[in-house]
Amino acid sequence: MTEWWLQRVPLREGAAVLDVGCGTGATALLLAERGMRVTALDVRKAMVERLRDRMQQAGVTLDVAVGSADAMPWPAASFDAVIGESVLVFTPIPAVLREVRRVLKPNGFALFVEMVAPTNAPPEWHEEALRVYGAKEVPTLERWHQHFVASGFRPAVLRFGSVFDLARDAAGFGDPGGLDAHALSDHEVLRALGEHLLWMERFGKTLGYGVFLLWPRPCV
């Protein structure tokens, strides 16, 4: 999906890009390898340390920081683009979007790939999403639009569909890499994977995803 949206957004070489919720840095490293000035942020220190190791192995340089997306340590108008992939649903969405709006340059943009709930999902849908994934809120498509507009953005939906479309979309972009064999020896990882599979069996057919492009509206 990263390759898919990269072909559809105006990112140029040398652009200052913030990867929010970078994890172990797959997207951040890809952008750095393509000549962008990348800053990566994650609330989990272990993820950032893993990214630093991967930076050395890849021979690329980017700025990395441990911190929360709802209180970013950069001044206003610092970045040409802010990106996040499956991040907002695990955060206080309005607070994070306000910070994204603040650190973006007036002519910049934000790009988010996020889970989308079905309209009129039963309460247990959201309860289980919180229990299994820690997702604080999984908005419907309409609710996502409301969040974006309320936070000062002009949103566009680049893509919307079932999560099962993701495998088809990724088919033309090569092997994204398998699961970490070391991680699969961890009982907690296996437990989480089992919970995920059970959740997907029960609710997966109704789970959507959206690729959202956000342009900041001028401040009044």
N, C-alpha and C positions, 0 to 999 in steps of 0.2 A: 504493500500500500504506500510505503514511503516513496518508492520509485514512481508510482502512479501519480501522486500529487506533485512530486517535483517537476514533472513534465507540464504542469498546469498552473504554476505560480511564477510571478516575476522575480525570481531570485537570481541575482547576478554575482559574478566572481567579486570577492572583496566585500560583500554585504556583511553587516554586523547582525548575527543571528543568535537569538537566545533559545535554547532547547530546555523547556520547562518539564521537570519530571523526567530527566534524561535516562534514568536507569543505568545500565552498564555502558550506554553510550553508542549503540549501533548507529543511530541516526546522526548524532553529533559528529562522530568520526567520518561518516559518509560525506557530510556537508563540508567538513574541514578538508578532506581529501580533494574536494571539488573547488577549493580555493576561497571558501568563505571564512570570515573571522567569527569563530563560534565560541559562545559561552554556554556552559552546561550547568544546570542547577538540579539538585535532587535533595530531598529532605533526609534521605538515608545515607549515612556516612559510608556504609559498606559498598553501596552502589558507586559512589564517587571514587572510592579507593580502587574499585575494580576498573573503572574508566581510566584512572591514571595509569594503571598497569597496561591497559589496552593501548593507550596513547604511546607509551614507550615502545611497545611491540610494533605498532603501525608506523612509528616515526613521524607523527604529526603533532602539532601544537594547538591547544585550545585552552581557554580559561575554564576552570571548574570550581564550583562552590557548593558547599553544603548549606541548605537553607530552605525556608518555607516559601511556597509560591504566593502566599497571601501577604508577605512582608519582604519584598525583594530588596537586596542591598545595592541597587543602582539608582542613579538619578533619573529624573524624567527625560524622555526622548533619547534614550541610549541606544536603541536598536532599530534596524531597518525591518526586522521580522522577528516574531515570536512564534514558536511552534510547540505543539504538544500532542502526543499520541497516547490515548487512553490515560489521561491524567485528571481532567477536570472532575470526573465523577467521584474521585476519591478526595476531593477538596471542598471547602466552602466556596461554591461556584461564583457567587456575586463578588466576594472579596478578591478572589484570584483574577477575575476578569477586570476588575477595577485596577489592579496592579499591572496587568498586561497592557491596559489602555494607557496607564501612566508612563511606562518605560518605552512605549513605542514612539517612534518619530511620527510627526503629523502625516507624512506621506508613506508610512510603513503599513504593514499588514500582519495579521495573525492567522495561523492555520492550525486547526485542531481536528483530530480524528477521534471520535468519541462514541460510546455506546448510546443507543436510543431505545427508550422503552416504548412498548405498544400503547396506543390510546386505550384507556379504561382497563389497564392491567389490574388483576386482583391484588389485594394487599399483600398476599404471600409472595408475589413476584418480587416486590421491592424489599420485603423483609428478608427473603433468601439472598437477594443480591447484596444486601448489607452484611448478612451473616457470612456468606461464602467469600465474597470479594472485598468487603469493607467499603463498598460503594455508598457514599453518603447520600447521593441523589443520582438517579438515572432518569433524566428528563425525557419527555416525549419530544417529537420534532417541534411541535408548537411551543412547548415550554423552553426548549433551547433558543428558539427565535426570541422569545420574551427576555430571556437572560441576556442575550447579546445586545439587543436594542437598549435595555435598561442600563447597560454598562457603557453605552456610548459608541456602539459599533453599528455599521451598516453590513449585515450578514448576507452571504450567498452560500447556498448548498451546492457544493461541487459534485457530491455523490451521496446517495441515500439508498439503503437496501438492507437485505438480510445479512447477518454475519457469515452465513454460508456462501455468500457471493465473494467473500474475501479470498478464499482459496482459488476461485476461478480468476479473479483479478490478478492474483500474484503469479499465475501459471506462466506468464510470458516473461518473467523477470528473473528466472534462474532460481537456484536453491538458496533459500534464506538461512539455511543452517539448522541443525537439529538441536534437540535438547541436550543440555550439558550432562554427560554421563555421570560425573561426580555428584551433581545435584540429585540425580535419580537414586543415589544411595542414601539420601537423607530421608528419614522417616517422615519428617514434617512436610517435605516437598511432596512425597508420595501421598500423604494424607490430603494435602491441598489439591493435588491433581485429581484424586478420587472425588473430592467434593465438587470440583469443577465439572467433571464428566457427568456426575449425577445431576447437577444444576442444568447443564446443557441438554441432557436427555429430557428433563421435565419442562424447561422453558426456552430452550435454544431456538425453536422454530419461530418464536415471537420476538426474539432479540434482534434489534437493528443496529446499524452503525451509520454515522454521518461524517462526511468530510466537509468542514465548515471553513470558509474564507471570510475573514473579518477585516473591514476597512474602518479605521477610526473616523467618526463624524467630527466635524469642526466643533470646538468648544464654543458655547454661546457666551 
